Amino acid sequence: MNRTIPAYLLAVLLFALPAHAGFQHAELDLPGKILEVLTADIDGQGAPEVLVLYRQGLEPDESIFLQLYSYENAEFQPLKKLSPPEGAAFFDIADVDADGAEEIVYITPGTIIAQEPDGGSLRSIVDIDTFALAPDPQHLPYQDFARDWTGENVTSMLVPGRGDMVLLKPDPNGEYRQVSSMDIEIRAYNDSQGQAVHGWAWNSYVSNVTIPSIMLEDVDADGLRDLCFAYTDQVWVHRARKGPEGVSFSKAPDIQKRFEIRNDQELQLGNMAVITVLTQIDEDGKADAAVLKYGGGLRDMRSRLEVHLGNGSGFSEEPDYALDYEGVAPNPRIADLNLDGGADLILPYTKIGVFELIQVLTTGAVDVDYNIYLYNGNGLYPQEPDLTPTAKYLVDYRIGISLVGITPDFSGDFNSDGRPDLLYGLDKHRAAVSLGVDDDKLFGKPAEIFEIEPTLAVIVKELNGDDADDLIFFYPFNPDLDKKVILLINDKNW
């Protein structure tokens, strides 16, 4: 049964609720445009610090910095301001020297570099030719490449080389060495651009490189997580194996499959985007594949989701579950929302057509339904959603045309009861938290309503050691707020 909450009824419920303080407000002001905010237990003391990546100055004299903050005596205190090394193209946060504290780790064109957050000193970890040909002077992207990839409780690094993916692990002396090299399909887009104006000519080279998305899933239920890559409707699986040097991955893919979700016309037109996600769905210990296509013409926007169950040696040829609908539904999510052990499906959905575009232009807003399909065993999912929260996004014309709003988040636990709670935007300047409940409604009435400017950049994370999640908001695409981080610290008054 579809239980949609009408907007007018939701508004009545909200205004009838008494207001109370569920969060304490704090702000961080930076001297430049904020690009990214992360949290990590950098000092190894058990509580996460906040790391803010920001850009200061204007082109061509801009510089990128990282500012650390700790939470002490109910306040955020600034720590060290760090400058990335020359040539840094990507960064991560990880304990790469096994001392219990974390370092900032950078990928450069020829070296992996670690930076101590307390003093900012730099040291080379290993020399390796990476696919990072040159840094971006306006951005330093975060990439989770340094973590326990092999399940051995040690930090390893998965780094793209020139045509392969390289796994680096520390030897008994703590020196990082290559233990695996995986063949991958790197997709490149190359173009030349030029123009002649009043006798003057200019031309340039354009080259973009895309690495397939990376997932770590146990495909054959042997207790080892396999390294999986996906690009549109294709997947490649490199099995994990135990050997003299511990766990490594096969060089060539053991499983390679293309899901035939697009027809010949869609392939020829190239008007359908495809996302493939490998995850555990049917509780048999073998990773399954969720394949989603969406797109089409302006008068024929449509989507299709297929689930292909894993069998240990591959995936089913025909879909074990399929769902077709009009409109666009990008970014599928899998989560156990009702704590029954099954993987529930969350599909953002909006209908797009000529009428809908006119409505967007006149109202400046877009409604997106977050259809929730609860896992039901062998049938996998129903054809109709079990619940449909709706989020309203505003259209922002200041930087092109973009949508701004607080995307519903199901990952937080704000009252420490072990159930997922729902964070969502209400209107232009307010958001709410509804606590998870043990019935088929999944979430109760709004337990907390607070004023906040809308943004897509929201982090749900416990920051102060009380086992209740807190909130971080920042605004990389809002010129009025792009130097500010807003933190809402949970006071557990629920």
N, C-alpha and C positions, 0 to 999 in steps of 0.2 A: 504494500500500500504506500502511495506517495503522500508524505505528510509535509506539504509546503507551508511555511509560516507566512501569511500575507503581511505586507509591509504595514498596512494600517493597524492590524491587530498587534503586530510587534510594537508599534509606536505606543499604543494604549498600554500595553504591559510595561513598557519602559517608564513611562511617565508616572505609573502607579507605584513604582518601586521606590523605597526610601534610599537616599544616597548615603554612602558610608565610605570611609577611607580604606581601600584595599591595597593601595600602593603609595609609597613615598616617592616624591618627585626629585630628581637630580638632573643636572645638565653639565655637559662638557663643552667648552667653547675652544675651538681650534683656530690657529691663525691662517688656515688655508682650506681649500675645498676638500671635503672628506670623500675618499674613494671607497673605503672598506672598513668595517669594524669586525673584530674577531675577539673571542674569549679563549683563554688557555691557562692552565696552571703552570705558568712559566717558572716560578720560583720553587715548585715542588712542595709547597706547604699545604696543599689540599684545597685551596680556594682559588678560583680562576681570576686572572688579571684581564683587563680590557686593553686591547691593542687597536689603535686607530691609525690607519694609513691615510695620509692627506698630501695634497699637492699645493705648494706655495709658489706664488709668482705667476707671471703670464708668459706665453710663448714669445720668444724662444728661450726665455731665461727662467723657466719653471724648474723646481726641485721637488723631489718626493721624500717624505720623512715618515717615520713610524714613531708614535708616541704611546708609551705605556702608562697605565693607571692601575693602582691597587685600591682595594676597598678596605679602609681602616677607620675604626671608630665612627661607623655609619656615614662615612664620606669617602669619595673617590679622590685619591691623592696622586698627582702626576709623578711619574718615575723618570726613567731615562728617555731622552729623545734620540732616536737612531737614524743614521743615514745609510741607505742600502749601498752595497759595493758597486763600483762601476761595472756596467754590463749586465746587471741583474735583470732577468726577464720574467721570472716567476718566483714566488716565495711560499714557504710553509713554516709551521711551528712544530718542533718535535725535539725529543731528547735523543740526540745523535751521539752522545758520549757516555750514556748509561750512568749519569751522576744523579738522576732523579729530577733534575731541573731541565727546562726546555730551552732550546736555542732557536733563533731565526735562521732558516736554511734557504739559500738562494740557488736557483739554476741560472747559470750564465752560458754563453756559447761554448766554453771549453772547460768549465770547472763547476763543481758544487762547493759552495762556500757556506760556512756556519758563522753566526755572529752571536757573541755573548750579550744578552740583554742588559746585564748590569753595568758593563763597561763599554760595550759597543765594539770590542776588539774582533777582528776577522781572522779566520783561518781556513785554508783550503782543505776540504775533506777528500776529494778525489778528482783527478783530471779525467774528463770525458767529453767527447764531441757530442753536443746535444743539438736538437733541431731548432733551438732558440738562436736564430741568426743574429738578431739585434734586439736591444731593449726598446720599449715604448717610453718615450720621455714624458708622456702624460699619464701613464698608468703602470702599476706593478701588480699584475693579477695574482690572487691567491690560488694555489693549487695543492690539493691534499696528496702529495707524492711521497711524503716521508711518514710511514706508519708501519704497523705490524702486518705486512702483506702475507706472510707465510704462516701465521698462527703459532710462532715459536716464542712469543713474548719478547721480541727484540725489534727495534726500529730498523726497517729496511727501506730502501728507496726505489721507486719505479719511475724511471726517467726515459723519455723518448729520445732516441738517438737519430741518426741519419738513415731512416728506413727500418728501424727496429725499436723495440721497447726493451730496456735493459733493467734487470733487477740487481741492485747493489745491497750486500749485507756485510756487517762487520765480522772480521776474523777474530780469533782469540785475543789478539792484541788491540782490538778496537779499530783496526784499519779497514775501510770499506773496500770491498772487492766485487767484481762482477761475477755472479753465479748463474745467471740465466740471460739469454737473449731471445726474445720472442719476435717472430716475423709478424708484421702488421701491415695493413693496407692504409697508407697515408694518402689522403685526398688533397689535391692541390688545385687551386684556381689561379690561372695566370691570364693576364690581359695586358694590352698596351693601350694607352690613352694619349690622344694628341689632337691638336686643333691649330688651324691657321687663321690668324686674325690680323687683318690689315697688313699682310706681308710678313708678320712675325709668326713663327711656328714654335710650338712647344710639344714635347712628348714625354711620357713617363712609362715605367714598368710597374705593373701591379701583380703581386704574388701573395696569395693567402694559402696557408697550410692547415689542414684539419686532421687531428688525431681522433680515431674512433673513441666513443665513450667507453669508460672502463668500469667494470663491475667485478666484485669478488663474491662468488657463489659456489656452493657445493653442488656440482651438476650430477655426480654419480653416487651420492650418499656414502662416501667412503670416509667421512670425517675431516677431509681436507678441502679447504676452499680453493676453487679453481679460478684462474684468471680469465675473464671474459671480456670481449670487445664487441661493440655494436655500432653499426653505421646504417642509418635509415632501417631497411628491412633485412639487413644481414647481421649474422652473429658469428663469432669465432671463439672457440673455447680451447684454452691451453690448460691441460690437466696439471694439478699439483702432484709432485712425486717426492718421496723421501729417499735421500741418497747419503753418501758419506759426508757431504757438507750440509746436511739438513734438507729442508724443503726447497725445491726449485720448480720451475714450470717448463713444459715442453717447448721446444723451439718452434716447431710447426704446429698449427692448430689441430687438435684431435677431433674436434667437431666443427664443421662449417656448414651453415645453412642460410638459405634465403627464403623468407616467407612470402608467398605469392599473394600478398594482400592487395596489390594494385593490378588493375586490368591493363591491357595493352594500350588503350586510349589514354589512361592516366599516366602511364609511363612515357608515352609519346609527347603529351602536353606538358608534363612535368609540373602539374598544378596541385599535387597532393604531397603534403609533408608526412613523413613516417617516423615514428619513435618506437624503438624496441627496448623493453626493460626485462631483465632476467631477475627473478625473485622466487621465493618459496610461496606457493599458493595452496596446493592441495595436501599439505602436511605429510608427504611421503619421504621428505628429506632430499628430494631431487629438485633442482631449480627448474622453474617453469618460465615460459615466455609470454609476456603481454605485449601485443603489437597493435599500435594505434595509427590510423591514417586519418588525415583531416585536410580539407581544402576544397578545391573545385572552383567553379565560376561564381560571379557575384550573385547570380540568380539560382545557383545550385550548390550552395555550401553544404557539405555533408561530412560525416565521420563514421568510422567503423572501428570497433575494438574486437580483437581476436585473442583468445587465450589458447596457447598450445602447451599441453602438459609435457614435462620432461620424463624420459624413460631411462635415464642413465647413460644412454649412448646417443642421444639426440632429443628431438622434440616431435610431437605428433604431426603428421602430414596435414590432416584436416583439423580445423579448430575444434576444441572441446567446448568452447563457449564463444558466441559472437553476439555483438550488439551493434545495430545500425540506427542512425538517427540523423535528422536534419540539423544543420548548424555545425559549429566548430567546438571541439573539445580537446584542447592541447593539454600537455602536462598531467598525465594520469598519476595517481598516487596509490600506494598500497600501505595499509596500516591496520592493526587489530584494534578497532574502535570499541568493540563491546567485550573485549578480553575473553573471548571464547576459544582462542588459539587459532582462529582462521584469519586469512588475509583479506580484509575488507577493501573495497575498491572505491576510490574517490575520483570522480570525473568532472572537472570544471566544464561548463557548457554555456554557450551563448548562440543564439540564432542571428545570422548575418544575412541581410538581403537589402534591397533598395529601400524598402520601408523602414527597416531598422537603422540604416545609415542616416536617413532623413531625421529620424527620431533622435539619434545621437547628436547630430549637428544642431538641432533645435534645443535639446535639453542639456547638452554637455555632459551626459552621463551614460553609462552602460551597466546593465544588470547582468551578472554572471551567476548561474545556478551551479552549486556544488553538489552534484548528484552522488549520493552515497548508496552503494550496493553492498549489502552484507553477505559475507561468504556463507553458503548454505550446504556445503558438502559436495556430493557428487555432481549436483547441478551447477556448482560453482557460484553463480550469481543469478538473481532474478532479471527479468526483462524490464521491469519498472523499478525506479529507485525506491529504497526504503525511507529515505529522508533527503530533503533538498533545502539546505540553507542557501540563502541568496545574498550575494555581496554586490554593493554598488561601487562602481569605479567612476571617477571623474576624468574628463578629457582635458589634458593639459596641452595647450598650443604654444607654450613658450619655447620648448625645444622640440621642433617638429610636431608630431602628433603622438602623444603617449597617454597611457592610462595610469591613473594614480588612485590608489586605495589600499586598504589593509586587507590583504588576502586572508581568508579563513585559515587558521592554523590549528591543527588537531594534535600537536606534539607536546603541549605543555601540561603540567600537573601543578596547579596553583594552590591546592589545598592539601597536598601530600597524602592523598588517599589511594594512589596507585592507578587511578582511572584517568584517561586522557580528557582534558578540558578543551573548550572551544574559544578561541580568540577571533573576533571578527569586527569589521567596521560597521558603524550604524548609519552615519551620514557624513557630511563634509568635515565635521570637526569632532566626532565622537567615535569611540570604540567600546566594546563590551567583552566580558568574559562570562561564559556560561559553563557551569561545572558539570562534569560527567555524572550520569545517574545510571543506576542498575535496572533499567527497564528498556523497552523498545524505542523510547524517545531519544535515548543516548545522551542528550544534554538537557538540563533544566532551564528555567527562566534566567535572564541575565542576573548574575550575582554581583557584578561590578560594572559600572559605566563610568568612563572617564573621558575627558577632553584631550584630543591629540590631533595634530595635523596629519592628514593621510600620507602614506608612503608605502612603497612595495618593499622597502628595506627594513625588515623587522627580525629581531633575534629573540628567541625564547630560550632562556638559560638561567640556571640557578647561579647567583653571583655571591651570596653572602653566607653560605654554609648552613642554611636552615632547612634544606631539602624541599623547598618550595620554589617554583620557577619565577624568575623576574623577567622584565621586558627591556629591550633596547631598540630605540627607533633612531634612524638617521636618514638624511635626505640628499642623496647624491645628485638628484635631478631637479631639485628645487633651489633656484638661485637665492631665494630669501632665507633658506635654512641650511644650505649645504656646508656650513662651518660648525654645525651644532649636532651633538649627540644627546638624546633624551633617554634617561634611564628611569624606569619605574621599579622600585624595590618593593617586593611583596612583604606586607606586614602581617600576613597570615590571619587577617581579621575577616574570616569568611563565615 
